[in-house]
């Protein structure tokens, strides 16, 4: 078995796992009722699914030219999703707080 065949199989596995996690996040958004539950299911599996898809893209073309932009996109996902989740949670907490 060729090295490229192994990388393609690994890329396909990462894509399937990422798609499965994205699907589970979508189902969780429909099933959960409270904002904090929905926020959790929208951030945790979704970030991992995006990272798996980015990894699959790199495994498909494993060069330094593709690694840089994919790494930047992955780091941006990790940072922005955690900050957005914090802002949403803080807004919900402040909304329920008696004045």
N, CA, C and O atoms as CSV, one atom per row, in Angstrom:
chain,resi,resn,atom,element,x,y,z
A,1,UNK,N,N,0.847,-1.181,0.000
A,1,UNK,CA,C,0.000,0.000,0.000
A,1,UNK,C,C,0.889,1.239,0.000
A,1,UNK,O,O,1.839,1.332,0.777
A,2,UNK,N,N,0.585,2.155,-0.845
A,2,UNK,CA,C,1.359,3.375,-1.021
A,2,UNK,C,C,1.098,4.348,0.143
A,2,UNK,O,O,0.048,4.303,0.784
A,3,UNK,N,N,2.063,5.211,0.393
A,3,UNK,CA,C,1.923,6.197,1.475
A,3,UNK,C,C,0.766,7.150,1.187
A,3,UNK,O,O,0.038,7.534,2.102
A,4,UNK,N,N,0.594,7.528,-0.067
A,4,UNK,CA,C,-0.510,8.427,-0.409
A,4,UNK,C,C,-1.858,7.763,-0.211
A,4,UNK,O,O,-2.830,8.430,0.141
A,5,UNK,N,N,-1.932,6.463,-0.432
A,5,UNK,CA,C,-3.180,5.751,-0.180
A,5,UNK,C,C,-3.526,5.764,1.307
A,5,UNK,O,O,-4.690,5.927,1.674
A,6,UNK,N,N,-2.533,5.594,2.148
A,6,UNK,CA,C,-2.754,5.620,3.593
A,6,UNK,C,C,-3.211,7.005,4.024
A,6,UNK,O,O,-4.114,7.128,4.852
A,7,UNK,N,N,-2.601,8.046,3.475
A,7,UNK,CA,C,-3.003,9.414,3.818
A,7,UNK,C,C,-4.416,9.710,3.335
A,7,UNK,O,O,-5.168,10.406,4.017
A,8,UNK,N,N,-4.785,9.191,2.167
A,8,UNK,CA,C,-6.146,9.401,1.674
A,8,UNK,C,C,-7.176,8.682,2.546
A,8,UNK,O,O,-8.261,9.213,2.784
A,9,UNK,N,N,-6.850,7.497,3.015
A,9,UNK,CA,C,-7.748,6.775,3.905
A,9,UNK,C,C,-7.877,7.521,5.238
A,9,UNK,O,O,-8.972,7.624,5.790
A,10,UNK,N,N,-6.767,8.035,5.745
A,10,UNK,CA,C,-6.818,8.818,6.987
A,10,UNK,C,C,-7.622,10.101,6.791
A,10,UNK,O,O,-8.370,10.510,7.678
A,11,UNK,N,N,-7.468,10.734,5.631
A,11,UNK,CA,C,-8.232,11.948,5.338
A,11,UNK,C,C,-9.719,11.637,5.262
A,11,UNK,O,O,-10.540,12.407,5.759
A,12,UNK,N,N,-10.070,10.517,4.645
A,12,UNK,CA,C,-11.482,10.130,4.575
A,12,UNK,C,C,-12.039,9.848,5.963
A,12,UNK,O,O,-13.179,10.208,6.258
A,13,UNK,N,N,-11.251,9.212,6.813
A,13,UNK,CA,C,-11.690,8.965,8.184
A,13,UNK,C,C,-11.908,10.251,8.963
A,13,UNK,O,O,-12.878,10.383,9.709
A,14,UNK,N,N,-10.993,11.200,8.781
A,14,UNK,CA,C,-11.150,12.501,9.454
A,14,UNK,C,C,-12.381,13.238,8.945
A,14,UNK,O,O,-13.099,13.862,9.726
A,15,UNK,N,N,-12.628,13.169,7.639
A,15,UNK,CA,C,-13.813,13.824,7.084
A,15,UNK,C,C,-15.098,13.197,7.621
A,15,UNK,O,O,-16.038,13.909,7.972
A,16,UNK,N,N,-15.136,11.878,7.684
A,16,UNK,CA,C,-16.332,11.216,8.208
A,16,UNK,C,C,-16.544,11.524,9.692
A,16,UNK,O,O,-17.672,11.761,10.124
A,17,UNK,N,N,-15.475,11.518,10.459
A,17,UNK,CA,C,-15.600,11.848,11.885
A,17,UNK,C,C,-16.038,13.297,12.067
A,17,UNK,O,O,-16.880,13.588,12.917
A,18,UNK,N,N,-15.474,14.203,11.278
A,18,UNK,CA,C,-15.869,15.605,11.360
A,18,UNK,C,C,-17.316,15.815,10.969
A,18,UNK,O,O,-18.027,16.599,11.599
A,19,UNK,N,N,-17.759,15.115,9.925
A,19,UNK,CA,C,-19.158,15.230,9.514
A,19,UNK,C,C,-20.090,14.664,10.574
A,19,UNK,O,O,-21.163,15.216,10.820
A,20,UNK,N,N,-19.689,13.571,11.199
A,20,UNK,CA,C,-20.501,12.993,12.268
A,20,UNK,C,C,-20.620,13.918,13.471
A,20,UNK,O,O,-21.692,14.042,14.063
A,21,UNK,N,N,-19.529,14.560,13.825
A,21,UNK,CA,C,-19.581,15.511,14.941
A,21,UNK,C,C,-20.429,16.728,14.601
A,21,UNK,O,O,-21.170,17.223,15.450
A,22,UNK,N,N,-20.331,17.214,13.372
A,22,UNK,CA,C,-21.164,18.352,12.959
A,22,UNK,C,C,-22.642,17.971,12.973
A,22,UNK,O,O,-23.491,18.771,13.365
A,23,UNK,N,N,-22.940,16.761,12.550
A,23,UNK,CA,C,-24.324,16.289,12.583
A,23,UNK,C,C,-24.823,16.182,14.022
A,23,UNK,O,O,-25.952,16.573,14.317
A,24,UNK,N,N,-23.996,15.661,14.910
A,24,UNK,CA,C,-24.411,15.553,16.314
A,24,UNK,C,C,-24.614,16.929,16.939
A,24,UNK,O,O,-25.504,17.108,17.771
A,25,UNK,N,N,-23.797,17.898,16.543
A,25,UNK,CA,C,-23.994,19.261,17.050
A,25,UNK,C,C,-25.309,19.841,16.543
A,25,UNK,O,O,-26.018,20.516,17.290
A,26,UNK,N,N,-25.636,19.586,15.291
A,26,UNK,CA,C,-26.907,20.071,14.749
A,26,UNK,C,C,-28.105,19.441,15.431
A,26,UNK,O,O,-29.087,20.125,15.719
A,27,UNK,N,N,-28.035,18.156,15.690
A,27,UNK,CA,C,-29.123,17.477,16.398
A,27,UNK,C,C,-29.229,18.011,17.823
A,27,UNK,O,O,-30.332,18.194,18.338
A,28,UNK,N,N,-28.096,18.259,18.455
A,28,UNK,CA,C,-28.112,18.798,19.809
A,28,UNK,C,C,-28.718,20.191,19.877
A,28,UNK,O,O,-29.392,20.531,20.849
A,29,UNK,N,N,-28.481,20.993,18.852
A,29,UNK,CA,C,-29.082,22.331,18.829
A,29,UNK,C,C,-30.595,22.252,18.752
A,29,UNK,O,O,-31.291,23.106,19.299
A,30,UNK,N,N,-31.104,21.243,18.082
A,30,UNK,CA,C,-32.553,21.089,17.990
A,30,UNK,C,C,-33.122,20.502,19.283
A,30,UNK,O,O,-34.197,20.909,19.723
A,31,UNK,N,N,-32.423,19.565,19.887
A,31,UNK,CA,C,-32.963,18.832,21.032
A,31,UNK,C,C,-32.844,19.586,22.351
A,31,UNK,O,O,-33.748,19.506,23.182
A,32,UNK,N,N,-31.748,20.318,22.562
A,32,UNK,CA,C,-31.566,20.993,23.843
A,32,UNK,C,C,-32.427,22.243,23.912
A,32,UNK,O,O,-32.693,22.892,22.901
A,33,UNK,N,N,-32.862,22.569,25.138
A,33,UNK,CA,C,-33.819,23.662,25.287
A,33,UNK,C,C,-33.208,24.967,25.796
A,33,UNK,O,O,-33.575,26.042,25.321
A,34,UNK,N,N,-32.293,24.892,26.745
A,34,UNK,CA,C,-31.790,26.127,27.340
A,34,UNK,C,C,-30.627,26.696,26.521
A,34,UNK,O,O,-29.979,25.989,25.749
A,35,UNK,N,N,-30.391,27.968,26.713
A,35,UNK,CA,C,-29.337,28.645,25.968
A,35,UNK,C,C,-27.960,28.075,26.296
A,35,UNK,O,O,-27.148,27.873,25.393
A,36,UNK,N,N,-27.690,27.815,27.560
A,36,UNK,CA,C,-26.371,27.306,27.931
A,36,UNK,C,C,-26.129,25.898,27.383
A,36,UNK,O,O,-25.011,25.571,26.985
A,37,UNK,N,N,-27.166,25.072,27.363
A,37,UNK,CA,C,-27.019,23.743,26.761
A,37,UNK,C,C,-26.748,23.850,25.268
A,37,UNK,O,O,-25.885,23.153,24.734
A,38,UNK,N,N,-27.481,24.718,24.603
A,38,UNK,CA,C,-27.282,24.903,23.166
A,38,UNK,C,C,-25.909,25.499,22.867
A,38,UNK,O,O,-25.266,25.146,21.878
A,39,UNK,N,N,-25.474,26.402,23.731
A,39,UNK,CA,C,-24.160,26.997,23.532
A,39,UNK,C,C,-23.070,25.934,23.647
A,39,UNK,O,O,-22.113,25.935,22.872
A,40,UNK,N,N,-23.211,25.042,24.597
A,40,UNK,CA,C,-22.225,23.983,24.786
A,40,UNK,C,C,-22.173,23.071,23.565
A,40,UNK,O,O,-21.092,22.759,23.065
A,41,UNK,N,N,-23.325,22.648,23.093
A,41,UNK,CA,C,-23.347,21.724,21.962
A,41,UNK,C,C,-22.966,22.431,20.654
A,41,UNK,O,O,-22.551,21.773,19.700
A,42,UNK,N,N,-23.098,23.722,20.601
A,42,UNK,CA,C,-22.708,24.440,19.387
A,42,UNK,C,C,-21.210,24.703,19.337
A,42,UNK,O,O,-20.662,24.924,18.257
A,43,UNK,N,N,-20.546,24.684,20.466
A,43,UNK,CA,C,-19.122,25.018,20.463
A,43,UNK,C,C,-18.218,23.797,20.540
A,43,UNK,O,O,-17.282,23.681,19.749
A,44,UNK,N,N,-18.466,22.904,21.451
A,44,UNK,CA,C,-17.513,21.810,21.691
A,44,UNK,C,C,-17.368,20.866,20.499
A,44,UNK,O,O,-16.260,20.738,19.978
A,45,UNK,N,N,-18.430,20.200,20.040
A,45,UNK,CA,C,-18.218,19.282,18.916
A,45,UNK,C,C,-17.960,20.007,17.607
A,45,UNK,O,O,-17.305,19.464,16.717
A,46,UNK,N,N,-18.462,21.216,17.479
A,46,UNK,CA,C,-18.295,21.932,16.216
A,46,UNK,C,C,-16.835,22.305,15.982
A,46,UNK,O,O,-16.344,22.197,14.858
A,47,UNK,N,N,-16.146,22.736,17.012
A,47,UNK,CA,C,-14.725,23.073,16.858
A,47,UNK,C,C,-13.918,21.834,16.499
A,47,UNK,O,O,-13.059,21.886,15.619
A,48,UNK,N,N,-14.184,20.733,17.165
A,48,UNK,CA,C,-13.458,19.509,16.855
A,48,UNK,C,C,-13.759,19.032,15.438
A,48,UNK,O,O,-12.871,18.526,14.752
A,49,UNK,N,N,-15.007,19.191,14.996
A,49,UNK,CA,C,-15.330,18.775,13.634
A,49,UNK,C,C,-14.623,19.639,12.603
A,49,UNK,O,O,-14.159,19.125,11.585
A,50,UNK,N,N,-14.532,20.930,12.843
A,50,UNK,CA,C,-13.802,21.802,11.918
A,50,UNK,C,C,-12.314,21.449,11.910
A,50,UNK,O,O,-11.684,21.433,10.853
A,51,UNK,N,N,-11.761,21.171,13.074
A,51,UNK,CA,C,-10.351,20.788,13.126
A,51,UNK,C,C,-10.096,19.463,12.408
A,51,UNK,O,O,-9.060,19.296,11.766
A,52,UNK,N,N,-11.021,18.534,12.513
A,52,UNK,CA,C,-10.872,17.268,11.796
A,52,UNK,C,C,-10.949,17.461,10.282
A,52,UNK,O,O,-10.210,16.822,9.533
A,53,UNK,N,N,-11.830,18.330,9.843
A,53,UNK,CA,C,-11.920,18.612,8.404
A,53,UNK,C,C,-10.645,19.308,7.921
A,53,UNK,O,O,-10.150,19.002,6.836
A,54,UNK,N,N,-10.116,20.229,8.708
A,54,UNK,CA,C,-8.863,20.883,8.337
A,54,UNK,C,C,-7.710,19.883,8.295
A,54,UNK,O,O,-6.853,19.957,7.414
A,55,UNK,N,N,-7.688,18.957,9.236
A,55,UNK,CA,C,-6.676,17.911,9.225
A,55,UNK,C,C,-6.814,17.027,7.989
A,55,UNK,O,O,-5.817,16.631,7.386
A,56,UNK,N,N,-8.038,16.724,7.622
A,56,UNK,CA,C,-8.267,15.931,6.412
A,56,UNK,C,C,-7.781,16.676,5.167
A,56,UNK,O,O,-7.225,16.068,4.253
A,57,UNK,N,N,-7.991,17.974,5.136
A,57,UNK,CA,C,-7.506,18.759,4.003
A,57,UNK,C,C,-5.984,18.714,3.930
A,57,UNK,O,O,-5.412,18.619,2.844
A,58,UNK,N,N,-5.333,18.781,5.088
A,58,UNK,CA,C,-3.874,18.725,5.078
A,58,UNK,C,C,-3.373,17.328,4.717
A,58,UNK,O,O,-2.367,17.191,4.020
A,59,UNK,N,N,-4.068,16.294,5.185
A,59,UNK,CA,C,-3.664,14.937,4.840
A,59,UNK,C,C,-3.833,14.668,3.344
A,59,UNK,O,O,-3.113,13.854,2.765
A,60,UNK,N,N,-4.782,15.353,2.736
A,60,UNK,CA,C,-4.977,15.190,1.294
A,60,UNK,C,C,-3.842,15.834,0.504
A,60,UNK,O,O,-3.412,15.290,-0.514
A,61,UNK,N,N,-3.355,16.978,0.957
A,61,UNK,CA,C,-2.220,17.663,0.336
A,61,UNK,C,C,-1.217,18.058,1.420
A,61,UNK,O,O,-1.216,19.203,1.870
A,62,UNK,N,N,-0.367,17.125,1.841
A,62,UNK,CA,C,0.539,17.393,2.966
A,62,UNK,C,C,1.774,18.198,2.559
A,62,UNK,O,O,2.871,17.655,2.425
A,63,UNK,N,N,1.575,19.483,2.368
A,63,UNK,CA,C,2.691,20.374,2.047
A,63,UNK,C,C,2.692,21.525,3.043
A,63,UNK,O,O,1.695,21.783,3.717
A,64,UNK,N,N,3.823,22.208,3.122
A,64,UNK,CA,C,3.905,23.373,4.005
A,64,UNK,C,C,3.050,24.519,3.474
A,64,UNK,O,O,2.594,25.357,4.252
A,65,UNK,N,N,2.828,24.566,2.178
A,65,UNK,CA,C,2.013,25.641,1.602
A,65,UNK,C,C,0.555,25.539,2.052
A,65,UNK,O,O,-0.119,26.558,2.201
A,66,UNK,N,N,0.071,24.327,2.265
A,66,UNK,CA,C,-1.299,24.183,2.749
A,66,UNK,C,C,-1.371,24.160,4.275
A,66,UNK,O,O,-2.418,24.469,4.844
A,67,UNK,N,N,-0.291,23.803,4.936
A,67,UNK,CA,C,-0.308,23.710,6.398
A,67,UNK,C,C,-0.483,25.077,7.053
A,67,UNK,O,O,-1.197,25.195,8.049
A,68,UNK,N,N,0.153,26.103,6.513
A,68,UNK,CA,C,0.081,27.440,7.115
A,68,UNK,C,C,-1.327,27.996,7.197
A,68,UNK,O,O,-1.790,28.326,8.289
A,69,UNK,N,N,-2.030,28.110,6.060
A,69,UNK,CA,C,-3.399,28.640,6.131
A,69,UNK,C,C,-4.349,27.761,6.945
A,69,UNK,O,O,-5.235,28.273,7.630
A,70,UNK,N,N,-4.169,26.448,6.873
A,70,UNK,CA,C,-5.035,25.565,7.652
A,70,UNK,C,C,-4.779,25.717,9.146
A,70,UNK,O,O,-5.712,25.659,9.946
A,71,UNK,N,N,-3.524,25.911,9.522
A,71,UNK,CA,C,-3.194,26.127,10.927
A,71,UNK,C,C,-3.774,27.452,11.425
A,71,UNK,O,O,-4.293,27.526,12.539
A,72,UNK,N,N,-3.686,28.479,10.613
A,72,UNK,CA,C,-4.263,29.775,10.989
A,72,UNK,C,C,-5.775,29.653,11.152
A,72,UNK,O,O,-6.341,30.197,12.100
A,73,UNK,N,N,-6.428,28.948,10.239
A,73,UNK,CA,C,-7.880,28.768,10.331
A,73,UNK,C,C,-8.257,27.974,11.583
A,73,UNK,O,O,-9.253,28.286,12.236
A,74,UNK,N,N,-7.472,26.956,11.921
A,74,UNK,CA,C,-7.757,26.165,13.114
A,74,UNK,C,C,-7.593,26.956,14.392
A,74,UNK,O,O,-8.433,26.873,15.288
A,75,UNK,N,N,-6.527,27.716,14.483
A,75,UNK,CA,C,-6.299,28.540,15.679
A,75,UNK,C,C,-7.372,29.620,15.801
A,75,UNK,O,O,-7.844,29.913,16.900
A,76,UNK,N,N,-7.754,30.207,14.672
A,76,UNK,CA,C,-8.813,31.218,14.696
A,76,UNK,C,C,-10.134,30.614,15.168
A,76,UNK,O,O,-10.877,31.256,15.910
A,77,UNK,N,N,-10.427,29.404,14.752
A,77,UNK,CA,C,-11.641,28.729,15.219
A,77,UNK,C,C,-11.620,28.525,16.725
A,77,UNK,O,O,-12.607,28.794,17.410
A,78,UNK,N,N,-10.505,28.056,17.232
A,78,UNK,CA,C,-10.405,27.784,18.671
A,78,UNK,C,C,-10.586,29.072,19.470
A,78,UNK,O,O,-11.304,29.094,20.469
A,79,UNK,N,N,-9.942,30.127,19.031
A,79,UNK,CA,C,-10.012,31.393,19.778
A,79,UNK,C,C,-11.386,32.032,19.668
A,79,UNK,O,O,-11.968,32.421,20.681
A,80,UNK,N,N,-11.915,32.148,18.451
A,80,UNK,CA,C,-13.171,32.881,18.277
A,80,UNK,C,C,-14.359,32.146,18.865
A,80,UNK,O,O,-15.264,32.785,19.401
A,81,UNK,N,N,-14.388,30.833,18.783
A,81,UNK,CA,C,-15.528,30.104,19.335
A,81,UNK,C,C,-15.536,30.191,20.854
A,81,UNK,O,O,-16.603,30.340,21.450
A,82,UNK,N,N,-14.390,30.104,21.488
A,82,UNK,CA,C,-14.372,30.194,22.949
A,82,UNK,C,C,-14.747,31.603,23.418
A,82,UNK,O,O,-15.448,31.751,24.419
A,83,UNK,N,N,-14.297,32.616,22.722
A,83,UNK,CA,C,-14.663,33.988,23.092
A,83,UNK,C,C,-16.147,34.231,22.851
A,83,UNK,O,O,-16.809,34.862,23.675
A,84,UNK,N,N,-16.670,33.746,21.749
A,84,UNK,CA,C,-18.098,33.919,21.463
A,84,UNK,C,C,-18.952,33.193,22.495
A,84,UNK,O,O,-19.982,33.717,22.921
A,85,UNK,N,N,-18.544,32.004,22.901
A,85,UNK,CA,C,-19.296,31.269,23.925
A,85,UNK,C,C,-19.282,32.024,25.250
A,85,UNK,O,O,-20.295,32.072,25.948
A,86,UNK,N,N,-18.152,32.608,25.596
A,86,UNK,CA,C,-18.070,33.386,26.827
A,86,UNK,C,C,-18.998,34.597,26.764
A,86,UNK,O,O,-19.692,34.894,27.736
A,87,UNK,N,N,-19.017,35.289,25.647
A,87,UNK,CA,C,-19.855,36.485,25.515
A,87,UNK,C,C,-21.333,36.117,25.591
A,87,UNK,O,O,-22.112,36.818,26.236
A,88,UNK,N,N,-21.722,35.036,24.945
A,88,UNK,CA,C,-23.120,34.609,24.993
A,88,UNK,C,C,-23.512,34.193,26.408
A,88,UNK,O,O,-24.592,34.548,26.879
A,89,UNK,N,N,-22.653,33.449,27.084
A,89,UNK,CA,C,-22.950,33.023,28.452
A,89,UNK,C,C,-23.039,34.227,29.384
A,89,UNK,O,O,-23.918,34.280,30.244
A,90,UNK,N,N,-22.152,35.174,29.222
A,90,UNK,CA,C,-22.173,36.370,30.068
A,90,UNK,C,C,-23.428,37.198,29.823
A,90,UNK,O,O,-24.017,37.726,30.767
A,91,UNK,N,N,-23.840,37.316,28.562
A,91,UNK,CA,C,-25.062,38.062,28.249
A,91,UNK,C,C,-26.289,37.379,28.842
A,91,UNK,O,O,-27.193,38.054,29.335
A,92,UNK,N,N,-26.335,36.053,28.801
A,92,UNK,CA,C,-27.454,35.328,29.385
A,92,UNK,C,C,-27.462,35.481,30.899
A,92,UNK,O,O,-28.523,35.649,31.500
A,93,UNK,N,N,-26.302,35.426,31.511
A,93,UNK,CA,C,-26.209,35.585,32.957
A,93,UNK,C,C,-26.658,36.978,33.376
A,93,UNK,O,O,-27.388,37.119,34.358
A,94,UNK,N,N,-26.243,37.993,32.662
A,94,UNK,CA,C,-26.610,39.375,33.008
A,94,UNK,C,C,-28.091,39.627,32.752
A,94,UNK,O,O,-28.705,40.439,33.445
A,95,UNK,N,N,-28.669,38.948,31.774
A,95,UNK,CA,C,-30.085,39.133,31.475
A,95,UNK,C,C,-30.954,38.571,32.597
A,95,UNK,O,O,-31.986,39.156,32.925
A,96,UNK,N,N,-30.556,37.452,33.189
A,96,UNK,CA,C,-31.348,36.817,34.251
A,96,UNK,C,C,-31.086,37.415,35.619
A,96,UNK,O,O,-31.785,37.082,36.576
A,97,UNK,N,N,-30.098,38.288,35.734
A,97,UNK,CA,C,-29.723,38.874,37.018
A,97,UNK,C,C,-30.707,39.971,37.419
A,97,UNK,O,O,-30.989,40.858,36.614
A,98,UNK,N,N,-31.245,39.935,38.662
A,98,UNK,CA,C,-32.156,41.008,39.091
A,98,UNK,C,C,-31.388,42.321,39.288
A,98,UNK,O,O,-30.239,42.334,39.730
A,99,UNK,N,N,-32.054,43.404,38.950
A,99,UNK,CA,C,-31.377,44.715,39.060
A,99,UNK,C,C,-31.790,45.470,40.274
A,99,UNK,O,O,-31.312,46.580,40.503
